[in-house]
Amino acid sequence: MESIYLVITTFPTRDEAMSFANQIITKHLAGCVQIQEACISIYEWKGIVEKSVEFPVHIKTVESKKEALKNFIKENHSYELPEIVAIQLNDVSETYAEWIFTQTRGVNS
């Protein structure tokens, strides 16, 4: 069975996160996208310590769609260097995994 991945990224606004989530689901790049509440990110960028409000986004996808999803984020994100972290999930319920597989194939459940 194909592996399930959790892909994490952030967006500067809730609207951008919502737009991305809708596109990702419509393109069947993921089965589910969760947009978290705003958080404060602190990081150094180009020699300056930055503090910004961001919206973390958790995306559940399958291994065969992971690279396409990462490329979609890279090519369409408003950030020069978007966060893209992909974590292979080793313990996913069988029924949830099947649902993710179905969604990423573009078959309505």
N, C-alpha and C positions, 0 to 999 in steps of 0.2 A: 504494500500500500504506500502511496505517495506521502511524503512528510508535509505537515502543516507548519506554517511559519507565522510568527507575529512580527510585523514590520512596524517600526515606530518612527514617527516624524513629528515635526511641529510646524505650526503656521502662525503668522503674525496677527491674524484676525479670525474670528469665528466664521465670517462669511467666506473667506478663502478656504478654510477647512471644510465647510459644508459643500462648496462648489467642487472641491477635489473629491470628497467622499462620494458625491453623486456621480461624478465621471468615472471613478474607479469601479463602482458597482455597475454602472451602465455598460462599461467595457468588459465586465466579468473578470477583472483583474484580482478581485477579492470577493469573499463571501460576506464579510461584515466589516464595517468601519465604525469605530467608536471615537467620538470627539469628546475629549475631557474638558473640564473647567480650566479657566485661565490659570497659569502659573507664572512665576517670575524666574527667568533664566539669567544666570550670571556667567559670563564667559569673556575671554580676551579675544578681540578681533582686530587684526591689523595694528597690534601694539596698544590698544586701548581696552580697558576693562569696561564691558558693556553690561547693562541691566535692561532687560526687555520683558514685556508681557507676551507670552506665547500660549498657544492652544495645542497641547499634546494630542496626537492622533494615533490610535492603535488599529492596525489593519491585519485581518486574518486572511491568509492566502495559502495556496498550495505551492509546492516546490516548482512545478512546471510554469507557474505564472510569476514567480518571485523576481526574476531578472527583468521581465517586461514591466512589472510594477515599479521596481527601482528606477528603471529608465524613464518611465512616465513621470515619476516624481522629479528626477533630475532635469528633464527637458521642459517641464511646465511649472515648476515651483518659482515663486517670486524671489526666493533667497538665492544669492550667488552660490552658496554652499549649504544646501539643505541637509538636515540631519536625516540619515537613513540607516537604521539599525535593524537587522533581520536576525531573529532568534528562532532556531528550530525548536518546536515544542515536542517534548518526548512523552507527555502524558495528556492525551486528549480523548475525551469520551468517543467511542466508536460512532454513535449516532450523530454527534456534533461534527465529527470529521467527515462523515458521509454527506451531511448537509453542506459543508464548505465545498466539497468536491462537486456536488450538484450545482451549486451557485456559480462556481468558477467555470463550469462547462456551459453555462448559459441556459440551463434547463430549469424551468420554473418548478418549484416543489409544491 
